[in-house]
Amino acid sequence: MVRQYARNYEFFGAPVGLFFTLERDMGQAAWIDLGMFLHAVMLAAIGHGLDTCAQQAFARYHRVVREHLKIPQTEIVVCGMSLGVADEGEPANGLSTGRVPLEDFASFAGFGTSRGPRE
């Protein structure tokens, strides 16, 4: 497990490693915006036949990342992301975790029980 976790810092062998930062003085909405941006990058990668892995592990070593990439103190190192083609032979890429049903954690108000908003 320790070896696998350490692979984060090699971007799991991907040819491209991305880092995402936020200006320190930005509010909560900026964190939501960044999450949507990360999702958009990941979807765009899929559209180009590439795979991604968002990596929070880099936040733990934000000082090292900041020093090597000359990121100013006015920015927070939020996460990294691996970008490349997944190795389908890698056992970790075959992991499938269970999911609870949508109804267990979300509710929808204002819509009919059997019809969408436009019906």
Biopython code that builds the backbone (N, CA, C, O; Angstrom):
import numpy as np
from Bio.PDB.StructureBuilder import StructureBuilder

atoms = [
    (1, "MET", "N", (0.822, -1.192, 0.000)),
    (1, "MET", "CA", (0.000, 0.000, 0.000)),
    (1, "MET", "C", (0.871, 1.262, 0.000)),
    (1, "MET", "O", (0.566, 2.238, -0.686)),
    (2, "VAL", "N", (1.940, 1.227, 0.766)),
    (2, "VAL", "CA", (2.849, 2.372, 0.825)),
    (2, "VAL", "C", (3.493, 2.605, -0.541)),
    (2, "VAL", "O", (3.618, 3.746, -0.986)),
    (3, "ARG", "N", (3.900, 1.522, -1.204)),
    (3, "ARG", "CA", (4.504, 1.653, -2.537)),
    (3, "ARG", "C", (3.508, 2.246, -3.530)),
    (3, "ARG", "O", (3.856, 3.115, -4.329)),
    (4, "GLN", "N", (2.272, 1.770, -3.470)),
    (4, "GLN", "CA", (1.252, 2.281, -4.385)),
    (4, "GLN", "C", (0.995, 3.762, -4.122)),
    (4, "GLN", "O", (0.892, 4.549, -5.064)),
    (5, "TYR", "N", (0.891, 4.145, -2.860)),
    (5, "TYR", "CA", (0.671, 5.547, -2.512)),
    (5, "TYR", "C", (1.826, 6.414, -3.016)),
    (5, "TYR", "O", (1.608, 7.522, -3.506)),
    (6, "ALA", "N", (3.044, 5.908, -2.894)),
    (6, "ALA", "CA", (4.225, 6.654, -3.336)),
    (6, "ALA", "C", (4.215, 6.901, -4.844)),
    (6, "ALA", "O", (4.840, 7.849, -5.318)),
    (7, "ARG", "N", (3.519, 6.065, -5.594)),
    (7, "ARG", "CA", (3.437, 6.248, -7.051)),
    (7, "ARG", "C", (2.707, 7.538, -7.421)),
    (7, "ARG", "O", (2.840, 8.030, -8.542)),
    (8, "ASN", "N", (1.930, 8.090, -6.472)),
    (8, "ASN", "CA", (1.309, 9.399, -6.708)),
    (8, "ASN", "C", (2.360, 10.399, -7.160)),
    (8, "ASN", "O", (2.132, 11.185, -8.080)),
    (9, "TYR", "N", (3.515, 10.362, -6.504)),
    (9, "TYR", "CA", (4.546, 11.369, -6.722)),
    (9, "TYR", "C", (5.348, 11.128, -7.994)),
    (9, "TYR", "O", (6.262, 11.886, -8.318)),
    (10, "GLU", "N", (5.000, 10.078, -8.702)),
    (10, "GLU", "CA", (5.544, 9.810, -10.041)),
    (10, "GLU", "C", (4.430, 9.936, -11.067)),
    (10, "GLU", "O", (4.591, 9.523, -12.216)),
    (11, "PHE", "N", (3.302, 10.504, -10.660)),
    (11, "PHE", "CA", (2.120, 10.626, -11.503)),
    (11, "PHE", "C", (1.723, 9.277, -12.096)),
    (11, "PHE", "O", (1.225, 9.200, -13.219)),
    (12, "PHE", "N", (1.950, 8.221, -11.326)),
    (12, "PHE", "CA", (1.601, 6.848, -11.723)),
    (12, "PHE", "C", (2.179, 6.483, -13.094)),
    (12, "PHE", "O", (1.615, 5.658, -13.813)),
    (13, "GLY", "N", (3.294, 7.096, -13.443)),
    (13, "GLY", "CA", (3.943, 6.792, -14.720)),
    (13, "GLY", "C", (3.375, 7.554, -15.907)),
    (13, "GLY", "O", (3.801, 7.320, -17.038)),
    (14, "ALA", "N", (2.433, 8.451, -15.687)),
    (14, "ALA", "CA", (1.845, 9.231, -16.786)),
    (14, "ALA", "C", (2.886, 10.190, -17.363)),
    (14, "ALA", "O", (3.772, 10.651, -16.643)),
    (15, "PRO", "N", (2.783, 10.488, -18.647)),
    (15, "PRO", "CA", (3.755, 11.398, -19.256)),
    (15, "PRO", "C", (3.537, 12.864, -18.890)),
    (15, "PRO", "O", (4.435, 13.687, -19.071)),
    (16, "VAL", "N", (2.349, 13.198, -18.374)),
    (16, "VAL", "CA", (2.040, 14.584, -18.033)),
    (16, "VAL", "C", (1.510, 14.648, -16.607)),
    (16, "VAL", "O", (0.645, 13.867, -16.210)),
    (17, "GLY", "N", (2.043, 15.585, -15.855)),
    (17, "GLY", "CA", (1.546, 15.864, -14.511)),
    (17, "GLY", "C", (1.103, 17.309, -14.436)),
    (17, "GLY", "O", (1.851, 18.213, -14.806)),
    (18, "LEU", "N", (-0.097, 17.528, -13.963)),
    (18, "LEU", "CA", (-0.651, 18.878, -13.846)),
    (18, "LEU", "C", (-0.782, 19.243, -12.372)),
    (18, "LEU", "O", (-0.995, 18.372, -11.529)),
    (19, "PHE", "N", (-0.655, 20.524, -12.065)),
    (19, "PHE", "CA", (-0.914, 21.019, -10.718)),
    (19, "PHE", "C", (-1.967, 22.106, -10.804)),
    (19, "PHE", "O", (-1.990, 22.890, -11.753)),
    (20, "PHE", "N", (-2.841, 22.148, -9.803)),
    (20, "PHE", "CA", (-3.909, 23.132, -9.751)),
    (20, "PHE", "C", (-3.770, 23.939, -8.467)),
    (20, "PHE", "O", (-3.550, 23.389, -7.388)),
    (21, "THR", "N", (-3.901, 25.240, -8.606)),
    (21, "THR", "CA", (-3.771, 26.147, -7.464)),
    (21, "THR", "C", (-4.962, 27.103, -7.439)),
    (21, "THR", "O", (-5.671, 27.274, -8.431)),
    (22, "LEU", "N", (-5.155, 27.712, -6.289)),
    (22, "LEU", "CA", (-6.157, 28.765, -6.120)),
    (22, "LEU", "C", (-5.498, 29.949, -5.429)),
    (22, "LEU", "O", (-4.625, 29.779, -4.578)),
    (23, "GLU", "N", (-5.920, 31.139, -5.802)),
    (23, "GLU", "CA", (-5.473, 32.318, -5.079)),
    (23, "GLU", "C", (-5.957, 32.204, -3.639)),
    (23, "GLU", "O", (-7.122, 31.890, -3.393)),
    (24, "ARG", "N", (-5.089, 32.450, -2.716)),
    (24, "ARG", "CA", (-5.366, 32.279, -1.283)),
    (24, "ARG", "C", (-6.557, 33.110, -0.801)),
    (24, "ARG", "O", (-7.264, 32.697, 0.118)),
    (25, "ASP", "N", (-6.787, 34.269, -1.408)),
    (25, "ASP", "CA", (-7.860, 35.137, -0.929)),
    (25, "ASP", "C", (-9.221, 34.858, -1.558)),
    (25, "ASP", "O", (-10.180, 35.590, -1.313)),
    (26, "MET", "N", (-9.310, 33.813, -2.360)),
    (26, "MET", "CA", (-10.597, 33.455, -2.981)),
    (26, "MET", "C", (-11.498, 32.773, -1.961)),
    (26, "MET", "O", (-11.016, 32.116, -1.039)),
    (27, "GLY", "N", (-12.787, 32.931, -2.128)),
    (27, "GLY", "CA", (-13.757, 32.355, -1.204)),
    (27, "GLY", "C", (-14.163, 30.943, -1.573)),
    (27, "GLY", "O", (-13.589, 30.313, -2.461)),
    (28, "GLN", "N", (-15.169, 30.470, -0.862)),
    (28, "GLN", "CA", (-15.655, 29.101, -1.030)),
    (28, "GLN", "C", (-16.098, 28.811, -2.464)),
    (28, "GLN", "O", (-15.889, 27.704, -2.960)),
    (29, "ALA", "N", (-16.697, 29.777, -3.126)),
    (29, "ALA", "CA", (-17.176, 29.558, -4.492)),
    (29, "ALA", "C", (-16.033, 29.172, -5.430)),
    (29, "ALA", "O", (-16.236, 28.394, -6.362)),
    (30, "ALA", "N", (-14.843, 29.705, -5.194)),
    (30, "ALA", "CA", (-13.698, 29.381, -6.050)),
    (30, "ALA", "C", (-13.339, 27.904, -5.954)),
    (30, "ALA", "O", (-12.913, 27.304, -6.941)),
    (31, "TRP", "N", (-13.508, 27.313, -4.772)),
    (31, "TRP", "CA", (-13.228, 25.886, -4.611)),
    (31, "TRP", "C", (-14.223, 25.059, -5.420)),
    (31, "TRP", "O", (-13.864, 24.036, -6.002)),
    (32, "ILE", "N", (-15.457, 25.505, -5.450)),
    (32, "ILE", "CA", (-16.475, 24.810, -6.253)),
    (32, "ILE", "C", (-16.141, 24.967, -7.729)),
    (32, "ILE", "O", (-16.215, 24.005, -8.493)),
    (33, "ASP", "N", (-15.772, 26.185, -8.130)),
    (33, "ASP", "CA", (-15.382, 26.424, -9.521)),
    (33, "ASP", "C", (-14.207, 25.537, -9.919)),
    (33, "ASP", "O", (-14.197, 24.967, -11.010)),
    (34, "LEU", "N", (-13.223, 25.422, -9.038)),
    (34, "LEU", "CA", (-12.058, 24.592, -9.345)),
    (34, "LEU", "C", (-12.472, 23.133, -9.498)),
    (34, "LEU", "O", (-11.987, 22.446, -10.396)),
    (35, "GLY", "N", (-13.356, 22.655, -8.640)),
    (35, "GLY", "CA", (-13.839, 21.282, -8.766)),
    (35, "GLY", "C", (-14.506, 21.039, -10.111)),
    (35, "GLY", "O", (-14.300, 19.998, -10.735)),
    (36, "MET", "N", (-15.305, 22.004, -10.555)),
    (36, "MET", "CA", (-15.952, 21.865, -11.862)),
    (36, "MET", "C", (-14.921, 21.928, -12.983)),
    (36, "MET", "O", (-15.039, 21.218, -13.982)),
    (37, "PHE", "N", (-13.907, 22.781, -12.815)),
    (37, "PHE", "CA", (-12.857, 22.863, -13.826)),
    (37, "PHE", "C", (-12.090, 21.545, -13.921)),
    (37, "PHE", "O", (-11.811, 21.061, -15.018)),
    (38, "LEU", "N", (-11.750, 20.966, -12.764)),
    (38, "LEU", "CA", (-11.064, 19.668, -12.763)),
    (38, "LEU", "C", (-11.905, 18.626, -13.512)),
    (38, "LEU", "O", (-11.387, 17.857, -14.322)),
    (39, "HIS", "N", (-13.193, 18.621, -13.228)),
    (39, "HIS", "CA", (-14.083, 17.676, -13.890)),
    (39, "HIS", "C", (-14.095, 17.912, -15.398)),
    (39, "HIS", "O", (-14.082, 16.958, -16.176)),
    (40, "ALA", "N", (-14.119, 19.182, -15.815)),
    (40, "ALA", "CA", (-14.102, 19.505, -17.238)),
    (40, "ALA", "C", (-12.809, 19.028, -17.899)),
    (40, "ALA", "O", (-12.843, 18.495, -19.008)),
    (41, "VAL", "N", (-11.681, 19.214, -17.234)),
    (41, "VAL", "CA", (-10.397, 18.736, -17.772)),
    (41, "VAL", "C", (-10.442, 17.219, -17.935)),
    (41, "VAL", "O", (-9.993, 16.681, -18.946)),
    (42, "MET", "N", (-10.984, 16.542, -16.938)),
    (42, "MET", "CA", (-11.044, 15.079, -16.984)),
    (42, "MET", "C", (-11.963, 14.598, -18.109)),
    (42, "MET", "O", (-11.640, 13.628, -18.795)),
    (43, "LEU", "N", (-13.097, 15.261, -18.304)),
    (43, "LEU", "CA", (-13.997, 14.893, -19.396)),
    (43, "LEU", "C", (-13.382, 15.207, -20.757)),
    (43, "LEU", "O", (-13.521, 14.427, -21.699)),
    (44, "ALA", "N", (-12.703, 16.353, -20.861)),
    (44, "ALA", "CA", (-12.042, 16.710, -22.122)),
    (44, "ALA", "C", (-10.962, 15.679, -22.462)),
    (44, "ALA", "O", (-10.793, 15.312, -23.625)),
    (45, "ALA", "N", (-10.242, 15.218, -21.452)),
    (45, "ALA", "CA", (-9.201, 14.203, -21.685)),
    (45, "ALA", "C", (-9.828, 12.939, -22.265)),
    (45, "ALA", "O", (-9.311, 12.372, -23.227)),
    (46, "ILE", "N", (-10.936, 12.500, -21.683)),
    (46, "ILE", "CA", (-11.626, 11.309, -22.193)),
    (46, "ILE", "C", (-12.003, 11.513, -23.657)),
    (46, "ILE", "O", (-11.867, 10.604, -24.475)),
    (47, "GLY", "N", (-12.476, 12.712, -23.978)),
    (47, "GLY", "CA", (-12.845, 13.028, -25.357)),
    (47, "GLY", "C", (-11.675, 12.938, -26.326)),
    (47, "GLY", "O", (-11.879, 12.783, -27.531)),
    (48, "HIS", "N", (-10.464, 13.033, -25.819)),
    (48, "HIS", "CA", (-9.263, 12.928, -26.648)),
    (48, "HIS", "C", (-8.563, 11.583, -26.467)),
    (48, "HIS", "O", (-7.407, 11.421, -26.858)),
    (49, "GLY", "N", (-9.273, 10.615, -25.870)),
    (49, "GLY", "CA", (-8.715, 9.273, -25.701)),
    (49, "GLY", "C", (-7.688, 9.164, -24.590)),
    (49, "GLY", "O", (-6.878, 8.237, -24.591)),
    (50, "LEU", "N", (-7.704, 10.087, -23.646)),
    (50, "LEU", "CA", (-6.743, 10.072, -22.551)),
    (50, "LEU", "C", (-7.435, 9.787, -21.225)),
    (50, "LEU", "O", (-8.655, 9.908, -21.109)),
    (51, "ASP", "N", (-6.658, 9.415, -20.248)),
    (51, "ASP", "CA", (-7.156, 9.124, -18.912)),
    (51, "ASP", "C", (-6.510, 10.088, -17.922)),
    (51, "ASP", "O", (-5.443, 10.643, -18.187)),
    (52, "THR", "N", (-7.165, 10.280, -16.785)),
    (52, "THR", "CA", (-6.665, 11.177, -15.754)),
    (52, "THR", "C", (-6.819, 10.538, -14.390)),
    (52, "THR", "O", (-7.554, 9.567, -14.211)),
    (53, "CYS", "N", (-6.111, 11.104, -13.441)),
    (53, "CYS", "CA", (-6.267, 10.720, -12.043)),
    (53, "CYS", "C", (-6.007, 11.971, -11.212)),
    (53, "CYS", "O", (-4.877, 12.452, -11.131)),
    (54, "ALA", "N", (-7.075, 12.495, -10.592)),
    (54, "ALA", "CA", (-6.905, 13.644, -9.699)),
    (54, "ALA", "C", (-6.199, 13.154, -8.438)),
    (54, "ALA", "O", (-6.517, 12.083, -7.921)),
    (55, "GLN", "N", (-5.239, 13.942, -7.942)),
    (55, "GLN", "CA", (-4.375, 13.479, -6.864)),
    (55, "GLN", "C", (-4.242, 14.514, -5.752)),
    (55, "GLN", "O", (-3.481, 15.474, -5.872)),
    (56, "GLN", "N", (-4.967, 14.314, -4.703)),
    (56, "GLN", "CA", (-4.896, 15.188, -3.540)),
    (56, "GLN", "C", (-3.588, 14.999, -2.788)),
    (56, "GLN", "O", (-3.186, 15.871, -2.019)),
    (57, "ALA", "N", (-2.920, 13.873, -2.999)),
    (57, "ALA", "CA", (-1.695, 13.547, -2.261)),
    (57, "ALA", "C", (-0.645, 14.649, -2.336)),
    (57, "ALA", "O", (0.150, 14.801, -1.408)),
    (58, "PHE", "N", (-0.625, 15.415, -3.415)),
    (58, "PHE", "CA", (0.380, 16.465, -3.557)),
    (58, "PHE", "C", (0.186, 17.600, -2.560)),
    (58, "PHE", "O", (1.148, 18.286, -2.216)),
    (59, "ALA", "N", (-1.026, 17.807, -2.096)),
    (59, "ALA", "CA", (-1.281, 18.898, -1.139)),
    (59, "ALA", "C", (-0.461, 18.714, 0.132)),
    (59, "ALA", "O", (-0.087, 19.684, 0.790)),
    (60, "ARG", "N", (-0.190, 17.473, 0.463)),
    (60, "ARG", "CA", (0.598, 17.177, 1.667)),
    (60, "ARG", "C", (2.005, 17.768, 1.577)),
    (60, "ARG", "O", (2.597, 18.147, 2.588)),
    (61, "TYR", "N", (2.523, 17.839, 0.371)),
    (61, "TYR", "CA", (3.881, 18.350, 0.153)),
    (61, "TYR", "C", (3.850, 19.666, -0.624)),
    (61, "TYR", "O", (4.680, 19.897, -1.503)),
    (62, "HIS", "N", (2.897, 20.513, -0.294)),
    (62, "HIS", "CA", (2.717, 21.772, -1.004)),
    (62, "HIS", "C", (3.966, 22.649, -0.971)),
    (62, "HIS", "O", (4.229, 23.383, -1.924)),
    (63, "ARG", "N", (4.726, 22.584, 0.098)),
    (63, "ARG", "CA", (5.937, 23.420, 0.177)),
    (63, "ARG", "C", (6.968, 22.988, -0.871)),
    (63, "ARG", "O", (7.614, 23.834, -1.491)),
    (64, "VAL", "N", (7.119, 21.699, -1.066)),
    (64, "VAL", "CA", (8.070, 21.176, -2.059)),
    (64, "VAL", "C", (7.606, 21.548, -3.462)),
    (64, "VAL", "O", (8.397, 22.022, -4.277)),
    (65, "VAL", "N", (6.328, 21.333, -3.743)),
    (65, "VAL", "CA", (5.760, 21.668, -5.054)),
    (65, "VAL", "C", (5.932, 23.164, -5.314)),
    (65, "VAL", "O", (6.383, 23.569, -6.385)),
    (66, "ARG", "N", (5.569, 23.975, -4.325)),
    (66, "ARG", "CA", (5.667, 25.431, -4.447)),
    (66, "ARG", "C", (7.101, 25.858, -4.778)),
    (66, "ARG", "O", (7.320, 26.697, -5.651)),
    (67, "GLU", "N", (8.062, 25.279, -4.080)),
    (67, "GLU", "CA", (9.469, 25.657, -4.289)),
    (67, "GLU", "C", (9.938, 25.303, -5.695)),
    (67, "GLU", "O", (10.566, 26.124, -6.364)),
    (68, "HIS", "N", (9.639, 24.086, -6.147)),
    (68, "HIS", "CA", (10.136, 23.632, -7.449)),
    (68, "HIS", "C", (9.438, 24.293, -8.625)),
    (68, "HIS", "O", (10.038, 24.487, -9.682)),
    (69, "LEU", "N", (8.169, 24.639, -8.439)),
    (69, "LEU", "CA", (7.416, 25.245, -9.540)),
    (69, "LEU", "C", (7.296, 26.764, -9.417)),
    (69, "LEU", "O", (6.629, 27.413, -10.223)),
    (70, "LYS", "N", (7.951, 27.319, -8.394)),
    (70, "LYS", "CA", (7.947, 28.777, -8.177)),
    (70, "LYS", "C", (6.517, 29.321, -8.061)),
    (70, "LYS", "O", (6.186, 30.353, -8.645)),
    (71, "ILE", "N", (5.684, 28.617, -7.306)),
    (71, "ILE", "CA", (4.308, 29.047, -7.059)),
    (71, "ILE", "C", (4.343, 30.069, -5.928)),
    (71, "ILE", "O", (4.898, 29.790, -4.866)),
    (72, "PRO", "N", (3.766, 31.232, -6.137)),
    (72, "PRO", "CA", (3.826, 32.273, -5.091)),
    (72, "PRO", "C", (3.022, 31.888, -3.845)),
    (72, "PRO", "O", (2.101, 31.074, -3.905)),
    (73, "GLN", "N", (3.392, 32.487, -2.736)),
    (73, "GLN", "CA", (2.703, 32.245, -1.463)),
    (73, "GLN", "C", (1.245, 32.685, -1.506)),
    (73, "GLN", "O", (0.452, 32.285, -0.653)),
    (74, "THR", "N", (0.889, 33.491, -2.474)),
    (74, "THR", "CA", (-0.494, 33.951, -2.591)),
    (74, "THR", "C", (-1.416, 32.871, -3.149)),
    (74, "THR", "O", (-2.629, 33.069, -3.223)),
    (75, "GLU", "N", (-0.844, 31.717, -3.545)),
    (75, "GLU", "CA", (-1.639, 30.621, -4.101)),
    (75, "GLU", "C", (-1.563, 29.389, -3.210)),
    (75, "GLU", "O", (-0.543, 29.128, -2.572)),
    (76, "ILE", "N", (-2.654, 28.640, -3.178)),
    (76, "ILE", "CA", (-2.740, 27.370, -2.454)),
    (76, "ILE", "C", (-2.567, 26.245, -3.465)),
    (76, "ILE", "O", (-3.246, 26.229, -4.491)),
    (77, "VAL", "N", (-1.676, 25.311, -3.192)),
    (77, "VAL", "CA", (-1.535, 24.121, -4.027)),
    (77, "VAL", "C", (-2.664, 23.173, -3.619)),
    (77, "VAL", "O", (-2.660, 22.631, -2.514)),
    (78, "VAL", "N", (-3.620, 22.980, -4.510)),
    (78, "VAL", "CA", (-4.806, 22.189, -4.190)),
    (78, "VAL", "C", (-4.599, 20.715, -4.492)),
    (78, "VAL", "O", (-4.838, 19.863, -3.636)),
    (79, "CYS", "N", (-4.154, 20.409, -5.714)),
    (79, "CYS", "CA", (-3.988, 18.999, -6.087)),
    (79, "CYS", "C", (-3.151, 18.897, -7.352)),
    (79, "CYS", "O", (-2.819, 19.895, -7.992)),
    (80, "GLY", "N", (-2.827, 17.675, -7.684)),
    (80, "GLY", "CA", (-2.165, 17.360, -8.932)),
    (80, "GLY", "C", (-3.099, 16.491, -9.760)),
    (80, "GLY", "O", (-4.164, 16.088, -9.293)),
    (81, "MET", "N", (-2.697, 16.208, -10.978)),
    (81, "MET", "CA", (-3.477, 15.318, -11.828)),
    (81, "MET", "C", (-2.544, 14.629, -12.811)),
    (81, "MET", "O", (-1.724, 15.278, -13.460)),
    (82, "SER", "N", (-2.672, 13.324, -12.916)),
    (82, "SER", "CA", (-1.947, 12.565, -13.923)),
    (82, "SER", "C", (-2.748, 12.587, -15.214)),
    (82, "SER", "O", (-3.977, 12.507, -15.191)),
    (83, "LEU", "N", (-2.053, 12.697, -16.335)),
    (83, "LEU", "CA", (-2.702, 12.726, -17.646)),
    (83, "LEU", "C", (-1.923, 11.826, -18.588)),
    (83, "LEU", "O", (-0.725, 12.020, -18.794)),
    (84, "GLY", "N", (-2.599, 10.848, -19.156)),
    (84, "GLY", "CA", (-1.956, 9.925, -20.079)),
    (84, "GLY", "C", (-2.931, 8.827, -20.466)),
    (84, "GLY", "O", (-4.143, 9.038, -20.486)),
    (85, "VAL", "N", (-2.402, 7.671, -20.768)),
    (85, "VAL", "CA", (-3.226, 6.511, -21.111)),
    (85, "VAL", "C", (-3.060, 5.487, -20.001)),
    (85, "VAL", "O", (-1.942, 5.090, -19.671)),
    (86, "ALA", "N", (-4.175, 5.066, -19.432)),
    (86, "ALA", "CA", (-4.137, 4.114, -18.319)),
    (86, "ALA", "C", (-3.559, 2.778, -18.757)),
    (86, "ALA", "O", (-3.822, 2.308, -19.863)),
    (87, "ASP", "N", (-2.784, 2.183, -17.894)),
    (87, "ASP", "CA", (-2.248, 0.844, -18.103)),
    (87, "ASP", "C", (-3.315, -0.140, -17.639)),
    (87, "ASP", "O", (-3.494, -0.341, -16.438)),
    (88, "GLU", "N", (-4.013, -0.743, -18.570)),
    (88, "GLU", "CA", (-5.114, -1.658, -18.222)),
    (88, "GLU", "C", (-4.609, -2.901, -17.500)),
    (88, "GLU", "O", (-5.387, -3.583, -16.833)),
    (89, "GLY", "N", (-3.324, -3.204, -17.623)),
    (89, "GLY", "CA", (-2.749, -4.349, -16.931)),
    (89, "GLY", "C", (-2.405, -4.075, -15.477)),
    (89, "GLY", "O", (-2.100, -5.000, -14.724)),
    (90, "GLU", "N", (-2.453, -2.818, -15.080)),
    (90, "GLU", "CA", (-2.149, -2.435, -13.694)),
    (90, "GLU", "C", (-3.321, -2.837, -12.796)),
    (90, "GLU", "O", (-4.446, -2.391, -13.018)),
    (91, "PRO", "N", (-3.071, -3.676, -11.783)),
    (91, "PRO", "CA", (-4.164, -4.130, -10.907)),
    (91, "PRO", "C", (-4.972, -2.993, -10.274)),
    (91, "PRO", "O", (-6.184, -3.125, -10.109)),
    (92, "ALA", "N", (-4.333, -1.898, -9.923)),
    (92, "ALA", "CA", (-5.054, -0.784, -9.297)),
    (92, "ALA", "C", (-6.104, -0.197, -10.235)),
    (92, "ALA", "O", (-7.112, 0.338, -9.774)),
    (93, "ASN", "N", (-5.880, -0.291, -11.541)),
    (93, "ASN", "CA", (-6.836, 0.252, -12.506)),
    (93, "ASN", "C", (-8.071, -0.634, -12.660)),
    (93, "ASN", "O", (-9.053, -0.220, -13.276)),
    (94, "GLY", "N", (-8.032, -1.823, -12.118)),
    (94, "GLY", "CA", (-9.184, -2.724, -12.165)),
    (94, "GLY", "C", (-10.076, -2.612, -10.943)),
    (94, "GLY", "O", (-11.118, -3.262, -10.867)),
    (95, "LEU", "N", (-9.670, -1.786, -9.984)),
    (95, "LEU", "CA", (-10.440, -1.641, -8.756)),
    (95, "LEU", "C", (-11.772, -0.949, -9.033)),
    (95, "LEU", "O", (-11.820, 0.109, -9.662)),
    (96, "SER", "N", (-12.833, -1.555, -8.561)),
    (96, "SER", "CA", (-14.163, -0.968, -8.695)),
    (96, "SER", "C", (-14.789, -0.945, -7.308)),
    (96, "SER", "O", (-15.033, -1.989, -6.704)),
    (97, "THR", "N", (-15.043, 0.252, -6.818)),
    (97, "THR", "CA", (-15.617, 0.384, -5.481)),
    (97, "THR", "C", (-17.132, 0.458, -5.561)),
    (97, "THR", "O", (-17.688, 0.922, -6.556)),
    (98, "GLY", "N", (-17.792, 0.003, -4.516)),
    (98, "GLY", "CA", (-19.243, 0.037, -4.473)),
    (98, "GLY", "C", (-19.767, 1.458, -4.339)),
    (98, "GLY", "O", (-19.073, 2.344, -3.841)),
    (99, "ARG", "N", (-20.965, 1.661, -4.776)),
    (99, "ARG", "CA", (-21.613, 2.968, -4.685)),
    (99, "ARG", "C", (-23.002, 2.782, -4.068)),
    (99, "ARG", "O", (-23.710, 1.817, -4.357)),
    (100, "VAL", "N", (-23.360, 3.719, -3.224)),
    (100, "VAL", "CA", (-24.713, 3.689, -2.675)),
    (100, "VAL", "C", (-25.658, 4.276, -3.726)),
    (100, "VAL", "O", (-25.238, 5.079, -4.559)),
    (101, "PRO", "N", (-26.925, 3.879, -3.688)),
    (101, "PRO", "CA", (-27.886, 4.429, -4.650)),
    (101, "PRO", "C", (-28.044, 5.945, -4.480)),
    (101, "PRO", "O", (-27.910, 6.469, -3.374)),
    (102, "LEU", "N", (-28.322, 6.624, -5.556)),
    (102, "LEU", "CA", (-28.500, 8.068, -5.558)),
    (102, "LEU", "C", (-29.488, 8.520, -4.495)),
    (102, "LEU", "O", (-29.275, 9.541, -3.842)),
    (103, "GLU", "N", (-30.552, 7.778, -4.319)),
    (103, "GLU", "CA", (-31.596, 8.140, -3.363)),
    (103, "GLU", "C", (-31.087, 8.162, -1.919)),
    (103, "GLU", "O", (-31.705, 8.790, -1.061)),
    (104, "ASP", "N", (-29.975, 7.489, -1.642)),
    (104, "ASP", "CA", (-29.433, 7.442, -0.285)),
    (104, "ASP", "C", (-28.719, 8.733, 0.123)),
    (104, "ASP", "O", (-28.516, 8.974, 1.313)),
    (105, "PHE", "N", (-28.337, 9.566, -0.852)),
    (105, "PHE", "CA", (-27.598, 10.778, -0.484)),
    (105, "PHE", "C", (-28.077, 12.044, -1.190)),
    (105, "PHE", "O", (-27.535, 13.123, -0.948)),
    (106, "ALA", "N", (-29.076, 11.931, -2.051)),
    (106, "ALA", "CA", (-29.555, 13.114, -2.763)),
    (106, "ALA", "C", (-31.080, 13.134, -2.773)),
    (106, "ALA", "O", (-31.738, 12.094, -2.749)),
    (107, "SER", "N", (-31.613, 14.336, -2.810)),
    (107, "SER", "CA", (-33.060, 14.484, -2.975)),
    (107, "SER", "C", (-33.296, 15.582, -4.000)),
    (107, "SER", "O", (-32.486, 16.497, -4.149)),
    (108, "PHE", "N", (-34.396, 15.479, -4.691)),
    (108, "PHE", "CA", (-34.729, 16.431, -5.740)),
    (108, "PHE", "C", (-36.089, 17.026, -5.419)),
    (108, "PHE", "O", (-37.067, 16.298, -5.247)),
    (109, "ALA", "N", (-36.151, 18.336, -5.339)),
    (109, "ALA", "CA", (-37.393, 19.019, -5.004)),
    (109, "ALA", "C", (-37.849, 19.859, -6.191)),
    (109, "ALA", "O", (-37.030, 20.336, -6.976)),
    (110, "GLY", "N", (-39.148, 20.034, -6.313)),
    (110, "GLY", "CA", (-39.680, 20.906, -7.340)),
    (110, "GLY", "C", (-40.027, 20.221, -8.637)),
    (110, "GLY", "O", (-40.517, 20.873, -9.559)),
    (111, "PHE", "N", (-39.792, 18.943, -8.738)),
    (111, "PHE", "CA", (-40.112, 18.207, -9.955)),
    (111, "PHE", "C", (-41.134, 17.139, -9.616)),
    (111, "PHE", "O", (-41.170, 16.628, -8.496)),
    (112, "GLY", "N", (-41.955, 16.810, -10.587)),
    (112, "GLY", "CA", (-42.916, 15.740, -10.394)),
    (112, "GLY", "C", (-42.216, 14.418, -10.157)),
    (112, "GLY", "O", (-41.033, 14.271, -10.463)),
    (113, "THR", "N", (-42.931, 13.475, -9.623)),
    (113, "THR", "CA", (-42.314, 12.195, -9.299)),
    (113, "THR", "C", (-41.972, 11.374, -10.532)),
    (113, "THR", "O", (-41.060, 10.548, -10.482)),
    (114, "SER", "N", (-42.683, 11.579, -11.639)),
    (114, "SER", "CA", (-42.414, 10.749, -12.801)),
    (114, "SER", "C", (-42.037, 11.557, -14.031)),
    (114, "SER", "O", (-41.755, 10.984, -15.083)),
    (115, "ARG", "N", (-42.029, 12.867, -13.915)),
    (115, "ARG", "CA", (-41.756, 13.697, -15.097)),
    (115, "ARG", "C", (-40.597, 14.638, -14.812)),
    (115, "ARG", "O", (-40.394, 15.084, -13.682)),
    (116, "GLY", "N", (-39.852, 14.925, -15.852)),
    (116, "GLY", "CA", (-38.759, 15.877, -15.738)),
    (116, "GLY", "C", (-39.266, 17.304, -15.764)),
    (116, "GLY", "O", (-40.476, 17.524, -15.829)),
    (117, "PRO", "N", (-38.387, 18.260, -15.714)),
    (117, "PRO", "CA", (-38.770, 19.673, -15.623)),
    (117, "PRO", "C", (-39.478, 20.209, -16.857)),
    (117, "PRO", "O", (-40.183, 21.213, -16.764)),
    (118, "ARG", "N", (-39.313, 19.569, -18.011)),
    (118, "ARG", "CA", (-39.898, 20.099, -19.249)),
    (118, "ARG", "C", (-41.136, 19.347, -19.683)),
    (118, "ARG", "O", (-41.744, 19.675, -20.702)),
    (119, "GLU", "N", (-41.504, 18.362, -18.933)),
    (119, "GLU", "CA", (-42.697, 17.581, -19.326)),
    (119, "GLU", "C", (-43.928, 18.097, -18.626)),
    (119, "GLU", "O", (-45.021, 17.569, -18.829)),
]
sb = StructureBuilder()
sb.init_structure("model")
sb.init_model(0)
sb.init_chain("A")
sb.init_seg("    ")
for serial, (resi, resn, name, xyz) in enumerate(atoms, 1):
    if name == "N":
        sb.init_residue(resn, " ", resi, " ")
    sb.init_atom(name, np.array(xyz, "f"), 0.0, 1.0, " ", f" {name:<3s}", serial, name[0])
structure = sb.get_structure()
